[in-house]
């Protein structure tokens, strides 16, 4: 006997936990591939011996990102073909297949190859991974605005996406250090390739679960006719740059990733050579995520009461306080210093957690804002450009951080045994990167993003009125 499915007034399955868990599974799948990016700098500097070459190559491949994200986003927006369920789900399915091997392509272990061969391996591997990641991730992010147009539902989806992202980061964060580092704090490079393959397959399974359990409730199909204006990618990009919520959320996200990804390599070296226990680095970062776990169930109610912009700004202020404390407090290379570092990370994590749980809902609202102001939704392009700038921070951030690390004396060939002076400099560099991260989040959320609770209500009313007239 089949289970009764409750439907809403429009005949769709009622929004509930099934939607939330399915959407969370999608970001878990993305992060099974993406979480390895924080290992990339250590792999290419300490195992492959590339040092500054890696920084330059990482900046070069961002040119591919500049073409890749908006191109795929605009292709999705321009694609008016009829699919059995939804075009976004179809693209996600295709991308998830490529990601099975895409991530592993970035970790082909050939440390004795000539430098030019290593450069080719890195560029080819990154381009393959990034293409499939974009094909899956851009439509995945766009789905949030189509699963429901109810603000509380979107807040719930955004919060659960953060849960999926968090768990997708936590699993490799905790397990990887025990799998890929030896007793001397050095990376076992050959293992990373096989671990990446396994994570790609787990990500594929998560994407399939999400696709099967996703219900599209917001119908944005447009009937094709000769009078319909063709999609204009240049105009869509111009609309994005005029979209204050999209720009504010994007600057905040870039700030967050400068902290998360830009500081990742320095944090690894901090635990390798300063605290001298790289294997517990994942456990410490896991412990620092406790505030996110605590806040996530409260996100829906707090958004309804206070608003997304208001909550996210408070989160940015928490992160700024924590980062400044990390700079000025005596974080020494012992258990006492480690304890202070963990407390600062707890406060910083609370701030980033408050923002991250609503960040995707804020982008869903930015897509609505684009429709409100221009009459066009352009989900794919808006999200693709947001994704591009996020990925720019994820690429350029670590590259710039690595250049700074080298200028401060970091030597990849020394692996997990940097000098005491260099280790101390990493301690201050980590705090400085987190401070810049928090400042950018505050600027984007407080000064640029303009969809406060009152404006949100006005926008929703006017968009609903347009649908009624249509």
KOLLOBA-377303 format. One record per residue (C-alpha): x negated, y negated, z; residue in three letters. Coordinates in steps of 0.02 Angstrom, whole numbers, padded with zeros to 5 digits, always signed. Layout:
N
XYZAla/...
This chain:
470
+00000+00000+00000Unk/-00077-00167-00053Unk/-00103-00306+00073Unk/+00017-00454+00059Unk/-00071-00613-00001Unk/+00000-00778+00062Unk/+00017-00910-00073Unk/+00038-01099-00068Unk/+00170-01207-00153Unk/+00075-01197-00319Unk/+00062-01008-00318Unk/-00123-01000-00271Unk/-00190-00895-00129Unk/-00185-01001+00028Unk/-00352-01078+00075Unk/-00432-00985+00220Unk/-00581-00892+00288Unk/-00598-00787+00131Unk/-00636-00945+00031Unk/-00759-01008+00161Unk/-00856-00844+00175Unk/-00860-00822-00015Unk/-00927-00998-00040Unk/-01057-00972+00097Unk/-01112-00811+00010Unk/-01152-00913-00146Unk/-01277-01023-00056Unk/-01348-00871+00032Unk/-01379-00801-00142Unk/-01461-00963-00200Unk/-01574-00966-00047Unk/-01629-00786-00068Unk/-01724-00859-00215Unk/-01751-01038-00159Unk/-01818-00998+00017Unk/-01977-00929-00061Unk/-02020-01101-00129Unk/-02093-01150+00040Unk/-02216-01004+00021Unk/-02268-01060-00153Unk/-02397-01190-00098Unk/-02483-01068+00022Unk/-02482-00931-00113Unk/-02557-01043-00248Unk/-02685-01132-00138Unk/-02742-00998-00016Unk/-02718-00839-00120Unk/-02733-00899-00301Unk/-02862-01034-00257Unk/-02783-01179-00352Unk/-02783-01318-00218Unk/-02762-01487-00307Unk/-02723-01401-00472Unk/-02563-01338-00391Unk/-02511-01515-00344Unk/-02535-01576-00522Unk/-02445-01426-00597Unk/-02298-01447-00478Unk/-02276-01626-00537Unk/-02290-01570-00720Unk/-02150-01441-00705Unk/-02035-01577-00638Unk/-02029-01639-00818Unk/-01940-01476-00855Unk/-01823-01513-00710Unk/-01788-01684-00785Unk/-01728-01599-00945Unk/-01657-01442-00869Unk/-01532-01502-00738Unk/-01440-01642-00831Unk/-01445-01541-00993Unk/-01363-01389-00917Unk/-01241-01498-00819Unk/-01188-01592-00975Unk/-01173-01429-01074Unk/-01055-01361-00940Unk/-00951-01521-00944Unk/-00944-01517-01134Unk/-00898-01332-01139Unk/-00710-01327-01169Unk/-00698-01143-01212Unk/-00568-01040-01121Unk/-00636-00912-00999Unk/-00543-00772-00913Unk/-00555-00857-00744Unk/-00664-01013-00744Unk/-00815-01075-00842Unk/-00912-01117-00683Unk/-00896-00938-00621Unk/-00954-00873-00790Unk/-01112-00979-00786Unk/-01147-00926-00606Unk/-01133-00743-00658Unk/-01260-00768-00798Unk/-01381-00863-00685Unk/-01372-00733-00547Unk/-01434-00597-00665Unk/-01587-00699-00714Unk/-01628-00739-00533Unk/-01656-00554-00494Unk/-01829-00572-00573Unk/-01841-00763-00587Unk/-01911-00792-00413Unk/-02039-00653-00429Unk/-02108-00735-00588Unk/-02179-00874-00477Unk/-02283-00750-00375Unk/-02375-00642-00502Unk/-02533-00594-00404Unk/-02685-00624-00515Unk/-02812-00715-00404Unk/-02961-00667-00515Unk/-02886-00734-00677Unk/-02966-00886-00761Unk/-02900-01055-00705Unk/-02813-01087-00872Unk/-02725-00918-00862Unk/-02667-00958-00686Unk/-02598-01124-00747Unk/-02500-01035-00884Unk/-02436-00905-00762Unk/-02375-01039-00642Unk/-02291-01148-00774Unk/-02207-01001-00863Unk/-02149-00924-00699Unk/-02081-01087-00631Unk/-01990-01131-00794Unk/-01906-00959-00799Unk/-01855-00967-00616Unk/-01795-01147-00626Unk/-01689-01117-00782Unk/-01593-00972-00705Unk/-01580-01060-00538Unk/-01501-01212-00622Unk/-01380-01107-00724Unk/-01317-01031-00560Unk/-01335-01178-00440Unk/-01262-01325-00539Unk/-01092-01244-00571Unk/-01094-01171-00395Unk/-01107-01345-00320Unk/-00972-01410-00437Unk/-00851-01275-00379Unk/-00823-01359-00210Unk/-00715-01495-00289Unk/-00612-01362-00381Unk/-00578-01239-00241Unk/-00474-01369-00148Unk/-00438-01556-00153Unk/-00391-01564+00031Unk/-00525-01663+00129Unk/-00522-01544+00278Unk/-00539-01393+00163Unk/-00687-01474+00076Unk/-00767-01512+00244Unk/-00743-01330+00291Unk/-00820-01271+00127Unk/-00967-01390+00149Unk/-00994-01329+00327Unk/-00986-01147+00274Unk/-01103-01182+00129Unk/-01225-01248+00259Unk/-01201-01085+00355Unk/-01240-00986+00197Unk/-01391-01095+00164Unk/-01448-01082+00344Unk/-01432-00893+00353Unk/-01510-00878+00180Unk/-01659-00977+00246Unk/-01663-00892+00416Unk/-01681-00714+00351Unk/-01841-00746+00250Unk/-01899-00879+00375Unk/-01906-00752+00517Unk/-01953-00595+00421Unk/-02076-00662+00291Unk/-02215-00713+00412Unk/-02218-00535+00481Unk/-02220-00460+00306Unk/-02341-00571+00211Unk/-02473-00627+00340Unk/-02610-00520+00417Unk/-02682-00526+00593Unk/-02805-00662+00543Unk/-02666-00784+00493Unk/-02704-00755+00307Unk/-02576-00725+00168Unk/-02564-00551+00090Unk/-02527-00617-00084Unk/-02489-00451-00170Unk/-02339-00420-00056Unk/-02252-00583-00099Unk/-02210-00525-00276Unk/-02117-00370-00216Unk/-02029-00463-00077Unk/-01969-00590-00207Unk/-01897-00451-00314Unk/-01802-00381-00166Unk/-01734-00553-00119Unk/-01679-00582-00299Unk/-01576-00423-00297Unk/-01496-00468-00129Unk/-01453-00639-00202Unk/-01370-00556-00352Unk/-01257-00453-00238Unk/-01206-00609-00142Unk/-01161-00702-00302Unk/-01052-00557-00359Unk/-00958-00560-00193Unk/-00930-00748-00211Unk/-00869-00735-00391Unk/-00745-00598-00346Unk/-00670-00693-00198Unk/-00664-00873-00265Unk/-00494-00952-00299Unk/-00488-01107-00412Unk/-00345-01220-00356Unk/-00387-01387-00438Unk/-00342-01377-00622Unk/-00450-01494-00725Unk/-00429-01412-00895Unk/-00406-01534-01038Unk/-00311-01484-01194Unk/-00420-01499-01348Unk/-00356-01609-01489Unk/-00428-01716-01627Unk/-00397-01879-01533Unk/-00491-01824-01377Unk/-00654-01923-01358Unk/-00812-01819-01364Unk/-00913-01797-01205Unk/-01048-01932-01196Unk/-01195-01876-01089Unk/-01278-02049-01089Unk/-01117-02130-01028Unk/-01095-01994-00897Unk/-01272-02027-00831Unk/-01234-02213-00826Unk/-01078-02176-00726Unk/-01183-02077-00603Unk/-01303-02222-00574Unk/-01153-02336-00540Unk/-01077-02208-00422Unk/-01128-02273-00249Unk/-01071-02118-00152Unk/-01167-02005-00271Unk/-01324-02114-00261Unk/-01313-02130-00071Unk/-01289-01943-00046Unk/-01430-01909-00169Unk/-01555-02023-00081Unk/-01508-01944+00086Unk/-01530-01769+00013Unk/-01699-01817-00059Unk/-01750-01878+00112Unk/-01692-01717+00194Unk/-01792-01612+00071Unk/-01949-01716+00092Unk/-01936-01664+00274Unk/-01889-01483+00243Unk/-01995-01443+00089Unk/-02127-01580+00092Unk/-02177-01537+00269Unk/-02163-01348+00244Unk/-02343-01318+00190Unk/-02412-01432+00327Unk/-02302-01342+00455Unk/-02373-01174+00399Unk/-02551-01239+00417Unk/-02502-01315+00585Unk/-02455-01142+00650Unk/-02602-01057+00564Unk/-02741-01171+00627Unk/-02670-01280+00767Unk/-02555-01166+00867Unk/-02648-01014+00793Unk/-02493-00904+00778Unk/-02415-00914+00604Unk/-02305-00760+00633Unk/-02198-00851+00761Unk/-02172-01002+00647Unk/-02012-00926+00577Unk/-01947-00885+00751Unk/-01980-01065+00808Unk/-01889-01134+00656Unk/-01747-01012+00688Unk/-01734-01073+00868Unk/-01729-01252+00804Unk/-01573-01210+00704Unk/-01468-01178+00859Unk/-01390-01353+00853Unk/-01332-01322+00674Unk/-01248-01160+00726Unk/-01163-01249+00871Unk/-01103-01396+00766Unk/-01039-01302+00613Unk/-00876-01237+00689Unk/-00837-01415+00747Unk/-00867-01496+00577Unk/-00690-01483+00509Unk/-00607-01563+00661Unk/-00740-01697+00681Unk/-00729-01746+00497Unk/-00540-01762+00513Unk/-00560-01873+00666Unk/-00713-01979+00623Unk/-00752-01962+00436Unk/-00899-01887+00341Unk/-01001-02046+00316Unk/-00984-02091+00499Unk/-01039-01919+00561Unk/-01183-01904+00438Unk/-01252-02075+00489Unk/-01255-02021+00672Unk/-01351-01866+00617Unk/-01481-01973+00527Unk/-01506-02077+00685Unk/-01535-01917+00787Unk/-01668-01862+00662Unk/-01755-02031+00669Unk/-01766-02023+00859Unk/-01835-01845+00855Unk/-01965-01887+00722Unk/-02031-02039+00815Unk/-02043-01935+00975Unk/-02142-01805+00877Unk/-02265-01941+00829Unk/-02293-02017+01002Unk/-02275-01871+01124Unk/-02429-01767+01174Unk/-02405-01612+01067Unk/-02562-01517+01114Unk/-02625-01352+01041Unk/-02558-01247+01185Unk/-02393-01180+01249Unk/-02347-01348+01328Unk/-02374-01438+01164Unk/-02278-01303+01072Unk/-02132-01325+01193Unk/-02128-01513+01160Unk/-02134-01480+00972Unk/-01986-01359+00986Unk/-01882-01486+01086Unk/-01915-01621+00954Unk/-01868-01499+00818Unk/-01706-01457+00909Unk/-01655-01641+00908Unk/-01712-01661+00727Unk/-01616-01505+00679Unk/-01459-01572+00763Unk/-01470-01728+00655Unk/-01503-01634+00493Unk/-01369-01507+00542Unk/-01236-01641+00563Unk/-01278-01711+00391Unk/-01304-01545+00300Unk/-01135-01475+00356Unk/-01044-01618+00268Unk/-01169-01657+00129Unk/-01086-01549-00004Unk/-00913-01614+00041Unk/-00984-01790+00018Unk/-01037-01743-00158Unk/-00865-01671-00192Unk/-00794-01840-00140Unk/-00922-01927-00252Unk/-00855-01827-00400Unk/-00679-01887-00354Unk/-00749-02065-00340Unk/-00816-02050-00517Unk/-00642-02001-00577Unk/-00563-02140-00473Unk/-00673-02275-00550Unk/-00697-02211-00729Unk/-00551-02092-00761Unk/-00673-01947-00795Unk/-00721-01809-00674Unk/-00886-01752-00754Unk/-00920-01624-00615Unk/-01064-01541-00704Unk/-01159-01700-00745Unk/-01132-01783-00576Unk/-01186-01628-00483Unk/-01329-01590-00605Unk/-01405-01764-00583Unk/-01385-01748-00395Unk/-01468-01577-00406Unk/-01608-01648-00514Unk/-01655-01782-00387Unk/-01645-01654-00246Unk/-01760-01539-00342Unk/-01874-01686-00382Unk/-01894-01711-00195Unk/-01918-01524-00173Unk/-02057-01526-00303Unk/-02141-01695-00290Unk/-02124-01697-00099Unk/-02233-01541-00073Unk/-02352-01597-00212Unk/-02381-01768-00132Unk/-02392-01688+00040Unk/-02525-01567-00024Unk/-02625-01711-00100Unk/-02619-01797+00069Unk/-02669-01634+00156Unk/-02821-01615+00041Unk/-02869-01796+00072Unk/-02860-01757+00259Unk/-02983-01612+00239Unk/-02871-01462+00202Unk/-02965-01326+00106Unk/-02863-01183+00033Unk/-03013-01066+00031Unk/-03021-01077+00222Unk/-02847-00999+00225Unk/-02783-00989+00404Unk/-02943-01055+00481Unk/-02949-01242+00450Unk/-03063-01347+00560Unk/-02998-01417+00725Unk/-03001-01595+00654Unk/-02898-01544+00503Unk/-02776-01447+00612Unk/-02748-01602+00721Unk/-02717-01708+00567Unk/-02585-01583+00510Unk/-02497-01607+00677Unk/-02477-01794+00642Unk/-02440-01771+00458Unk/-02292-01657+00498Unk/-02219-01790+00614Unk/-02248-01928+00486Unk/-02161-01831+00347Unk/-02011-01798+00459Unk/-02003-01984+00502Unk/-01999-02035+00318Unk/-01867-01901+00289Unk/-01753-01968+00426Unk/-01774-02149+00368Unk/-01720-02105+00190Unk/-01569-02010+00257Unk/-01516-02162+00359Unk/-01536-02282+00210Unk/-01437-02170+00093Unk/-01295-02131+00214Unk/-01277-02294+00308Unk/-01321-02428+00181Unk/-01277-02354+00010Unk/-01142-02220+00029Unk/-00979-02320+00038Unk/-00842-02190+00059Unk/-00795-02217+00241Unk/-00637-02138+00313Unk/-00524-02284+00264Unk/-00587-02292+00083Unk/-00570-02103+00068Unk/-00386-02113+00112Unk/-00356-02251-00016Unk/-00449-02153-00153Unk/-00352-01994-00120Unk/-00184-02085-00124Unk/-00223-02168-00291Unk/-00287-02008-00371Unk/-00131-01915-00313Unk/-00023-02055-00385Unk/-00108-02036-00555Unk/-00075-01849-00556Unk/+00108-01880-00515Unk/+00125-02003-00659Unk/+00037-01884-00778Unk/
